[in-house]
């Protein structure tokens, strides 16, 4: 009798749970793992975030995109070249420069003196676009290579800001070669993808 009860108890306590576990149709309530693609960091210096809204904006009409046609550079080094070699009194011809990691951080937005003073650019080779066009230069030669993901991410950030701040329409975001005989910003610049990412 005791032996029989012991067998029965073993069945209840040891074998039944195993059988239940094997045949269980229990579905886990844990969420399905989804791989999240890491987004490139937008390197926005404190000066950019705090100072952009301080200025009374002049009537800008365009955003003009350039490349530096050089492997490296920063606002300081290119500004020095523009002042000493090209003779531009106000230095850096662009309003903004976006680094590629060689001279300034990859994706770093540098604000030029022309933007701070809200004066004409010297980037377009055309009076209309120098006066009414905000010049953004990405460091690199995009005839030979592509902009970095960080540069494009920062460019999108900056263009979105400028569109809202200066009321610039999407069809007035243009490349340098749109109105001048030049390859700038290079054949590998993803202009159509950029426009598709904008509002």
C-alpha positions in Angstrom: 0.0 0.0 0.0 2.8 2.4 1.0 4.8 1.4 -2.0 1.8 2.0 -4.3 1.3 5.5 -2.7 5.0 6.3 -3.2 4.8 5.4 -6.9 1.6 7.5 -7.2 3.3 10.5 -5.4 6.4 10.3 -7.6 4.2 10.3 -10.7 2.3 13.4 -9.4 5.4 15.4 -8.3 8.1 14.5 -10.8 6.7 12.9 -13.9 3.6 15.1 -14.5 5.5 18.4 -14.4 8.0 17.1 -16.9 5.2 15.9 -19.2 3.4 19.2 -18.8 6.5 21.2 -19.5 7.2 19.2 -22.7 3.7 19.4 -24.1 3.0 22.9 -22.9 1.6 25.3 -25.5 2.5 28.3 -23.3 3.7 31.3 -25.3 6.3 33.6 -23.9 5.1 37.1 -23.2 8.6 38.6 -23.6 8.7 41.2 -26.4 10.4 40.1 -29.7 13.9 41.4 -30.0 14.2 44.0 -32.7 17.6 45.2 -33.8 17.7 48.9 -33.7 20.1 50.5 -36.2 22.3 53.0 -34.4 21.9 56.5 -35.8 25.0 58.6 -36.5 25.7 61.2 -33.9 25.0 64.8 -34.9 27.8 66.8 -33.4 26.2 70.2 -32.7 28.5 72.4 -30.7 27.1 74.4 -27.8 27.7 77.6 -29.8 25.4 76.4 -32.7 22.6 75.4 -30.4 22.6 78.5 -28.3 23.5 81.2 -30.8 21.5 80.4 -33.9 18.3 82.0 -32.6 20.0 85.2 -31.4 20.3 86.8 -34.8 17.7 88.9 -36.6 17.6 86.9 -39.9 18.0 88.7 -43.2 15.7 87.7 -46.1 17.5 84.5 -47.2 16.0 82.7 -50.2 18.3 79.7 -50.8 20.5 77.0 -49.2 23.5 76.3 -51.4 25.5 73.1 -50.8 29.2 72.8 -51.5 32.1 70.5 -51.0 35.6 71.7 -50.1 37.2 69.6 -52.8 39.9 68.8 -50.2 40.5 65.7 -48.0 40.7 67.8 -44.9 39.8 71.2 -43.4 38.1 73.2 -40.8 36.4 76.6 -40.6 39.7 78.0 -39.3 42.0 76.5 -42.0 39.7 77.1 -44.9 38.9 80.6 -43.6 42.6 81.3 -43.5 43.1 80.1 -47.1 40.1 82.2 -48.2 41.6 85.3 -46.5 45.2 84.9 -47.4 45.1 83.2 -50.8 41.8 84.5 -52.3 41.9 87.9 -50.6 38.4 87.7 -49.1 38.5 90.2 -46.2 35.8 88.4 -44.2 37.6 85.1 -44.5 35.6 81.9 -44.8 33.3 82.3 -47.8 30.6 79.9 -46.4 28.1 80.4 -43.6 28.6 76.9 -42.2 31.1 74.1 -42.6 30.6 70.4 -41.7 33.7 68.4 -40.9 34.7 64.9 -42.0 37.0 64.0 -39.1 40.1 65.5 -40.8 40.5 69.0 -39.4 37.3 69.1 -37.4 35.2 66.3 -35.9 33.2 64.0 -38.3 29.8 65.7 -38.6 30.7 68.7 -36.6 28.9 71.9 -37.6 31.0 75.0 -37.5 29.4 78.4 -37.7 31.2 81.0 -39.9 31.6 84.6 -39.2 29.4 85.6 -42.2 26.4 83.9 -40.5 27.1 85.5 -37.2 27.3 88.9 -38.9 24.5 88.1 -41.4 26.6 89.4 -44.3 26.9 88.3 -47.9 28.7 85.1 -48.6 31.7 84.5 -51.0 30.8 81.0 -51.9 28.7 81.2 -55.0 30.6 83.2 -57.6 27.2 84.8 -58.3 25.9 88.0 -56.6 22.3 86.7 -56.3 23.4 83.5 -54.4 26.1 85.2 -52.4 23.5 87.8 -51.2 20.5 85.5 -50.7 22.0 82.0 -50.4 23.2 80.4 -47.2 26.4 78.5 -48.1 27.0 75.2 -46.4 30.2 73.4 -47.2 31.0 69.7 -46.4 34.7 68.9 -46.1 35.7 66.3 -48.7 36.0 65.8 -52.4 32.8 64.1 -53.5 34.0 63.6 -57.0 36.3 61.0 -55.5 34.5 59.8 -52.4 31.2 60.0 -50.6 30.2 62.2 -47.6 30.2 60.4 -44.3 27.0 59.3 -42.6 27.6 61.8 -39.8 28.1 64.7 -42.3 24.7 63.9 -44.0 23.0 63.5 -40.6 24.4 66.9 -39.6 23.5 68.5 -42.9 19.9 67.3 -42.5 19.7 68.8 -39.0 21.1 72.1 -40.2 18.9 72.3 -43.3 15.8 71.5 -41.3 16.7 74.2 -38.8 17.4 76.8 -41.6 14.2 75.9 -43.5 12.1 76.7 -40.4 14.1 79.7 -39.2 14.5 81.4 -42.6 11.3 80.1 -44.3 13.2 78.5 -47.2 11.3 76.2 -49.5 12.5 72.7 -50.4 12.9 73.6 -54.1 15.3 76.4 -53.1 17.8 73.9 -51.6 20.3 73.6 -54.4 23.8 72.5 -55.2 26.5 75.0 -56.4 26.5 73.3 -59.8 22.8 74.1 -60.1 23.6 77.7 -61.3 27.3 77.7 -62.0 29.6 75.7 -64.3 31.3 73.6 -61.6 31.3 70.0 -60.4 30.6 71.2 -56.8 29.5 69.4 -54.6 30.8 66.4 -56.7 29.2 63.5 -58.5 29.0 61.3 -55.4 27.0 63.8 -53.4 23.6 62.1 -52.7 21.4 65.1 -53.5 18.2 63.3 -54.5 18.4 61.1 -51.3 18.9 64.3 -49.3 15.9 66.0 -50.7 13.8 62.8 -50.2 14.7 63.0 -46.5 13.5 66.6 -46.1 10.0 67.8 -45.5 
